[in-house]
């Protein structure tokens, strides 16, 4: 797995925010980034569940 330079990635997040962004905007961007990275890590490690299993578990139709 490639090494991520957190400082550079944080600076990229900051650059993409508009000038009138709030702390909540920044925290949301960080949260989304962490969630995506965690999901990709789980997927790469084979920690996934088929969508049919999830639907059945929660009683959802197609």
ABEGO torsion letter per residue (X at the ends): XBBBBAAAAAAAAAAABBAABBAAAAAAAAAAAAAAAAAAAAAAAGBBBBAAAAAAAAGBBX
